[in-house]
Every structure is written in structure tokens, then in C-alpha cells.
Amino acid sequence: MEIQLWREILDPYSLAVNELIVKFNHIIEEYRRKGSYSPIELVTGRVKTISSILEKAQKKNIALDDIEEKIDDIAGIRIICQFVEDIYKVVDIIRHRSDMTIKSEKDYIEKMKKSGYRSYHIIVYYDVETLKGSKRLQVEIQIRTLAMNFWATIEHSLQYKYKQNIPEHIRKRLSSAAEAILILDREMSVVRDEIMDAQNSFTIKANMVADILNNIQNLYKVANKQEVIKIQDEFFRIYQDGDKEELEKFSKNIDLIAQQYRAQSLH
């Protein structure tokens, strides 16, 4: 197949990956803007290389004319979560979206692979708009924890190095590491609520500080400069003291001041 034809085939998949990364990142931002914990920590994506597609087609005896139908992971999205519980929340989010249709699901967390591999796989149909019109593609979405992703990345590299024939002594080490990852994920789930509270508290404070600084910046445009400097100095004092309740009170007061100046400008 000519290189140009491969480009025509793979370009829509690149578009799908880019669009889905943006959409899942937007979900993260929506949670954080509300001051809520996001079940999604990180999103990445890739399109299979031509050599990987050819290798898979040869391995599974797939004709080149059938690769788009029979190879369902040409486009891949990887969603990383902090906790196992988050994985199933993300699965539920995907199930309720109208811009993608689930073709199949495989839960390698409840039913771990013999190698020790754990992840949740979903194949979805996703439509992209091209110069030739709408095109429906298959996209694989892998959802896993940070710990699972670390193990899977190492295992994938070793599989590539040894061409699927990892030496037994290394395989045993990988199996032991997989068990350790399983224990780590379970231990993290035990303290999940405490970690989420800490992260939510940090996010709320960060958003509050951003709003305060934005209000101060806007006040410089409309208020007396000396008054704004006093407000700014008061903010730095409260921020350094680290009193959350006092910071919340200050944030409400500066919101009222900013609203008063906005009202004055309208008149």
C-alpha cells in the first residue's frame, strides 16, 4: 500500500485521538472548576504506527483491506486514574455520553490477565468530520490507575524487547511486581477519602486565591491605587497566616467590593 494511502487512512484516527483528548481533559477541568475531585488524573492518546498495524495484521491473518474493520485499536486513548474506584466512575461517564457508542468492554481488573496485566478496556465507535464527510471509527479506551500504568508500560517494553518471549526469571519478577501493584492499589483505596479531602481542599484554596488575585487586578483599573495596595497587603498577610476561614471571609468581602465598583461603572 502506498504511503499516501496510509496517510489517508490514518489521518481521521489522528483527528479522533486529538478530539477525545480535548473532551476528556475538559471533563477534568469541569470537575476542578466546581472544586470537585476528578476521577480522571491524566489523558494520553496515540495512533498505531504503520509497522505496528502491519505486524498485527500479519499475526492475526487480516487482509489489508479489512484492517479498519478488524483492528479495533488503531486509535487509542489512555485514561489514568488515582484509584481503582475512579476507573468504574470513568466507565460510567463513557457509557452515558452521546458522542460515542460502546462496542465492547473487557474488565481486566476484576479478571486479571495471567501475566498480571490489569486495566479496563472499552472499544467505542466515534464519528469524525473530514473533507470527505463523516466517518465512523473504532477507538480503544484503556482506563487504569497510575500503578497499573507503570507496570503495563514496563511489561510492554519487555514484550517488545524479547519479541513476546520474556525469559522465565523476568516473568516471575513481573508477576511479583503485579502482586505488589495490586496491594498498593488496595492500600490507596483504604485512605482514598482522606486523600480526596486533601486534594479537594487544595483545589478550593487555589481557585479562591485565583479569584481574589483577579479581583485585585481589576480593582487597579477602577479604584484608588492606595486602597488597592492596602487590600493587596491584607491578602498577603492572610495568605501567609494560612487561616482558611479568614481567607474565605476576605474572598467574600473583595467580591462585594468588586461588585460595587462594577455597579458604579454601569451608572
C-alpha positions in Angstrom: 0.0 0.0 0.0 1.3 3.5 -0.9 2.4 5.9 1.8 -0.2 8.4 0.7 -3.0 5.9 1.1 -1.8 5.1 4.6 -1.9 8.8 5.4 -5.5 9.0 4.1 -6.4 6.0 6.3 -4.7 7.2 9.5 -5.4 11.0 9.4 -9.0 10.5 10.6 -7.7 8.4 13.5 -5.3 11.2 14.5 -8.3 13.6 14.4 -10.3 11.2 16.7 -7.5 10.9 19.2 -7.0 14.7 19.3 -10.7 15.4 19.8 -11.1 12.8 22.5 -8.1 14.0 24.4 -9.6 17.5 24.4 -13.0 16.2 25.5 -11.6 14.1 28.4 -9.4 17.0 29.5 -12.5 19.2 29.5 -14.1 16.7 32.0 -11.1 17.2 34.3 -11.5 21.0 34.1 -15.2 20.8 34.7 -14.7 18.9 38.0 -11.9 21.2 39.1 -13.8 24.4 38.3 -16.5 23.2 40.6 -13.9 22.5 43.3 -14.6 18.7 43.0 -12.3 15.8 42.8 -11.8 14.5 39.2 -11.8 10.7 38.7 -9.6 11.4 35.7 -6.0 12.3 36.5 -4.4 12.3 33.1 -5.3 11.5 29.4 -3.0 10.5 26.6 -3.5 9.1 23.2 -1.8 7.6 20.1 -2.4 6.3 16.6 -0.7 2.9 15.9 2.3 3.2 13.6 2.1 1.6 10.2 4.6 -1.1 11.2 2.5 -2.0 14.3 -0.6 -2.3 12.2 1.1 -4.5 9.6 2.6 -6.6 12.4 -0.8 -7.1 14.0 -2.5 -7.8 10.6 0.1 -10.4 9.8 -0.2 -12.0 13.3 -4.0 -12.2 13.1 -4.0 -13.0 9.3 -6.0 -9.9 8.5 -6.1 -8.7 4.9 -5.0 -5.0 4.4 -8.5 -4.1 3.0 -10.0 -5.3 6.3 -7.7 -3.6 8.8 -10.1 -0.8 9.7 -12.9 -3.3 10.4 -10.9 -6.0 12.2 -8.2 -4.0 14.1 -10.1 -2.0 16.7 -7.2 -0.3 18.4 -5.7 1.8 15.5 -6.7 4.8 17.6 -6.0 4.5 21.3 -6.9 6.7 24.3 -5.4 6.0 27.8 -7.1 7.4 30.8 -5.1 7.4 34.1 -6.9 7.4 37.5 -5.6 7.6 41.0 -7.8 4.9 42.5 -9.5 1.7 41.2 -12.9 3.1 42.2 -12.3 6.0 39.8 -11.9 3.6 36.9 -15.5 2.5 37.2 -16.7 6.1 37.5 -15.0 6.9 34.2 -16.5 3.8 32.6 -19.9 5.1 33.8 -19.2 8.6 32.3 -18.3 7.0 28.9 -21.5 4.9 29.0 -23.6 8.0 29.4 -22.0 10.0 26.6 -23.9 10.6 23.4 -20.9 11.3 21.2 -19.5 7.7 21.4 -21.2 4.3 21.3 -19.7 1.4 23.2 -19.0 -1.7 21.0 -17.4 -3.9 23.7 -15.9 -3.9 27.2 -13.2 -6.0 28.9 -12.6 -5.8 32.6 -9.0 -7.0 33.2 -9.2 -5.6 36.8 -11.8 -8.0 38.1 -10.4 -10.7 35.9 -6.6 -10.0 35.8 -4.7 -11.5 32.9 -2.3 -14.4 33.7 0.7 -12.1 33.1 -0.5 -9.8 35.9 -1.9 -7.1 33.5 -4.8 -5.1 34.9 -6.8 -2.4 33.0 -10.3 -1.7 31.8 -10.7 -1.7 28.0 -13.6 -0.2 26.1 -14.0 -0.2 22.3 -16.2 2.7 21.2 -17.5 3.9 17.8 -16.6 7.6 17.3 -17.6 9.9 14.4 -15.2 12.4 12.9 -15.8 15.0 10.2 -13.4 15.0 7.3 -13.3 16.7 3.9 -14.9 13.6 2.6 -17.7 13.7 5.1 -18.5 11.9 8.4 -16.5 8.8 9.2 -17.2 6.3 12.0 -14.1 4.9 13.6 -13.3 2.4 16.3 -11.3 3.7 19.2 -9.9 1.7 22.1 -10.0 3.4 25.5 -7.8 1.9 28.3 -8.6 3.0 31.8 -6.1 2.2 34.6 -4.5 3.5 37.8 -1.1 5.2 37.9 0.3 2.0 39.5 -1.3 -0.3 36.8 0.1 2.0 34.1 3.6 1.8 35.5 3.5 -2.0 35.4 1.9 -2.2 32.0 4.5 0.2 30.5 7.4 -1.9 31.8 5.8 -5.1 30.7 5.1 -3.7 27.2 8.7 -2.7 26.8 9.9 -6.1 27.8 7.5 -7.8 25.4 8.9 -5.6 22.6 12.5 -6.4 23.6 12.1 -10.1 23.8 9.5 -10.4 21.0 6.8 -11.8 23.2 9.2 -14.4 24.7 10.1 -12.9 28.1 12.6 -15.1 30.0 11.1 -17.1 32.8 13.1 -15.4 35.6 11.9 -11.9 34.4 8.4 -13.2 34.0 8.4 -14.2 37.7 9.7 -10.8 38.7 6.9 -9.2 36.7 4.4 -11.4 38.4 5.7 -10.5 41.9 5.6 -6.8 40.9 2.0 -7.2 39.7 1.0 -8.6 43.1 2.7 -5.6 44.7 0.8 -3.2 42.5 -2.4 -5.0 43.5 -1.6 -4.5 47.1 -0.7 -0.8 46.5 -4.0 -0.1 44.8 -5.9 -1.7 47.6 -4.0 0.3 50.3 -4.5 3.5 48.4 -8.3 2.8 48.3 -8.3 2.4 52.1 -7.1 6.0 52.5 -8.9 7.3 49.4 -11.3 9.6 51.3 -8.5 11.3 53.2 -6.5 11.8 50.0 -9.6 13.2 48.2 -10.4 15.6 51.0 -6.8 16.9 51.0 -6.8 17.3 47.2 -10.3 19.0 47.2 -9.1 21.4 49.9 -6.1 22.3 47.8 -8.2 22.8 44.7 -10.7 25.0 46.5 -8.0 27.2 48.0 -6.2 27.5 44.6 -9.5 28.6 42.9 -10.2 31.1 45.8 -6.8 32.6 45.5 -7.1 32.9 41.7 -10.4 34.7 42.1 -9.0 37.1 44.7 -6.0 38.0 42.6 -8.2 38.5 39.6 -10.5 40.9 41.6 -7.4 42.8 42.9 -6.1 43.1 39.4 -9.4 44.5 38.2 -9.6 46.9 41.1 -6.4 48.5 40.0 -8.3 49.7 36.9 -11.2 51.4 38.7 -10.3 52.0 42.4 -7.9 54.3 44.3 -4.4 52.8 44.0 -3.6 53.3 47.7 -6.8 51.5 48.7 -6.0 48.6 46.4 -2.5 48.4 47.8 -3.9 48.1 51.3 -6.3 45.3 50.1 -3.4 43.6 48.4 -1.2 43.8 51.6 -4.1 42.4 53.7 -4.5 39.5 51.3 -0.8 38.6 51.5 -1.0 38.7 55.4 -4.0 36.4 55.5 -2.4 34.1 52.9 0.8 33.8 54.9 -1.1 33.1 58.1 -2.8 30.1 56.3 -6.2 30.7 58.0 -8.7 29.2 55.6 -11.8 30.7 57.3 -10.2 34.2 57.2 -9.3 33.7 53.6 -12.9 32.7 52.7 -14.2 35.8 54.6 -11.7 38.0 52.7 -12.7 36.5 49.4 -16.4 37.3 50.0 -15.5 40.9 51.1 -13.4 41.6 48.0 -16.2 40.1 45.8 -18.6 42.6 47.3 -16.1 45.5 46.7 -15.6 44.4 43.1 -19.4 44.2 42.6 -19.9 47.7 44.0 -17.3 49.1 41.5 -18.9 47.2 38.6 -22.3 48.6 39.6 -20.8 52.2 39.7 -19.3 51.8 36.3 -22.7 50.8 34.9 -24.1 54.1 36.1 
